[in-house]
């Protein structure tokens, strides 16, 4: 091939490579995990704050991809496996930054260490938390990544938030980690009085986003961000926030 032809072909190939990679992964899948009031199934329909935000964006950009509810570990690992997956409302800690392209933010949550009220547990610093006999948290959650990177050796990852709460209530461990925004629904599902579990240490404020594979073309990601921005401008995002998060 003539060198001039190569000069044109190489930049063109580089430009088309992301599109080819996305096509090879197959059609888009939208995955979220069961977390009331953000993402759950009610009467056979996927709903919740994050689900409704995604659905409104889809309406605006003409996307008809079904929304699926699967366990978080499966959703996260599927997204990391190279499949063409959009995750609905994962958190964005530094450890995940390069693993995805991010659309958002969608919401901000406040993460605490919680204990049973009757335990009389009093913590002042992260170092105090290192002395606990075990900290329950869902496997591969952002909170696990955060505390593991901070050098915690007393973490006990479990399959779901419900299992985590059950173990805390049974006295299996002293504390658990969850968001303040999700705790009321978690307690209600377990039919536990709100005052039974209390915050004992603030950990972080963190934002949730929508994610795409890191090699997704910007031309495919940009319409999602533009539609979300327009929702924030025209008041529809605020209405969903009031309805689901009471903010």
N, C-alpha and C positions, 0 to 999 in steps of 0.2 A: 504493500500500500504506500502511496506517495506520502511524504512527510507532511504535506499540507492537509491531506485528508485525515491523517492522524491528529493533527493539531485541532481539527474541528471535532473529530469523533470522540477524543478523550474527554473534553469538557462536557459534551452531550451525554456521554455514558455516566459521568459523575452526577449529572443533573437528574438522569432517569433512574439511577440506582435506588433511591429511597422509594419511589413509586413501585418499582419492580419488587422490592422486598415486601412492601405492604400487600401487594397483590398476591404474592406467594403465600402469605400467612392466611389468606382466605378472608371471608366477610367479617365485618366488625361484630364483636360481641360486647354487650354492656353488662357488667357484673357488679353486684353490691351484696353486702352481707346483712343478715338479719340484725337490726339495731333500732328498736323503737326509740324515738319517733322519726328516725332518719330514713330508714329503709326496711320495709317488712311487707308481708303478704296479709291482706285482709279481704275476706270473702272471695278469694281466688285472684285478687288483683294486687299487683305491686304498687305500694303507695308509701307515703312518708315524705318528709321535707326534701331529702336529696333526690328521691325518685321523681317528685313533682317538678323539681328544678330541671332535671334531665329531660323529662317529658315535654316541658315547655320549650326548652331549647330545641328539641327534636321537631316540635311543631313549627318553629320559626325557620329552621333550615331545611325542612322537608326530609328528615331522617326517620325511618320506620323500623330501626333495629329493635328487636324485643329486649326488654329489661329483665334480667335474670337475678334471682336471689339464691346465693349459694353460701356455704360456710366461708368465713373470711380466709382461712388458710388456703382453701382451694382457689378462691378468687385471686389471692395475691400470688400464689405460685403459678397459676395459669398465666397471669399477666407477665410474670418474669420469665416464662418459658419460651417466649418468642411469638406467642399467638397474638392475633390482632384484637387486643382486648382494651376496652376502656373501663377503668375502675371508677365507681361512683363514690366520691367523698372520702378517699383515704387521707390521712394526715400527711404533712410534708416536713418531716424531720430532716436534718442535714444528711443522714445516712441514705436517704432515698433520692436525693436531689438528682443525681445523674441517671437514675434508673428509668425515668419517665419524662415525657413532656407534660406540662402542667397547665390546666385551665382553671381560672378562679381568681381570687378565693371564693369559696362557696359559703363557708361559715367559720367561726372561731369558737373553740371550746376551751374549757378550763379543767385541767386534770389534777386530781388529788389522790392521796393515799387515804383509804377509808378503813375504819375498824368498827367493831361492835361497840355501842355506847357503854355497855356494861363492862367492857374490858379495861376501862380507865387508862387507855394508852395516850401518852403525851409525847409528841415528837417536836423538836425545834429545828433540826437540820437534816440534810440528807445523810450525814454520818450517823445520826441517831437511827435512821431507818436501816442502816447496814447491820444493826445488831438484832433485828427481828428474826424470829425462827423461820420465817418464810413469807415472801410477798407474792400473792396470787395475781396473775394477770393473763389475759388471753394470749395464746401462742402467736408469735410474729406480729403482734400489735406494735404500733409506733412506741408505746410506753415500754415495751420489752426492749426494743432496740435502744431506746434512750438510756434506760437504767443499765443495760448490759454494757454499753459503751462507757458508762460512768464507773464501771468496775464492780458492780454489784454481783455478789456470788450467792445470794440468798433468794434468787428469783425462782418462782415455781409456775411455769407456763402451763395453762390448761386449754382445753378445746374451745370453750365458749364462755361468754360473760355469765351465763346462767350457772354453769358448773362452778365458776369462780365464786359467785355469791353463795351457792349451796355449801361449798366448802368453808367459807368464812362463817356462815351461820352455824355450822356444825362444830366450830372451834378447831377446825383442822389446821388453820394458820391464823396469824394475828392480824393480817392486813391484806387489802386488795387495792388495785389501781383501776380507776375508771374516770370518765368525764362527769362533771357535775350535771351536764345537760341530759345525759342518758340514765343517770341513777334513778330518778323517780319512776320511769317506765320499767326499769329492771326490777325494782322493789315491788311495783304493782303486779308484774307478771308472776312474781313469787308469792304474792299475797302477804307481803311483809310491811309492817307499819313504817312510815317514812323516818321516824326518829330512831329506829333500831340501829341504823348504820350512820356514822358521823365522820366528817373529814378530820384527819389528824395531821396532815401535812400537805401544803400546796406544792405541786411539782412544776406545772408549766401552763402557759396559754399556747395553743397551737391551732393552725388553720387547716381546713379541709379543702380539697380541690377535686377536679376530675383529671384523670391521667390517661395518656396514650403511650404506646411504645416509643422509645427514644428516637427511632429512625422514621417515625411517621412524618410524612411531608408537612411542612408548615401550612401549605394550602388546604390540607384536610383539618388541621387543628384550629386555624384562625376563625372559621365560621362559628365554632362553638364558643370561643372567647368573645367574639363580637356579639353573638346573641345573648350571652350572659351579661355583658356590659349594658346592652340595650334594656334588659329586664331590670337592671338596677336603676337605670335612668327613668323608665316609664312607670315605676311603682309596683310592677308585678312581683318582683323579687321581695320587696318589703311586705307585700300581702301574704306571700307564702311563709315568710319568716314569722309574721304575727300569728298565722294560723297554726303552724306546727311547733314553733319554738317559744311562742308567747313573749316575743321581744318587741 
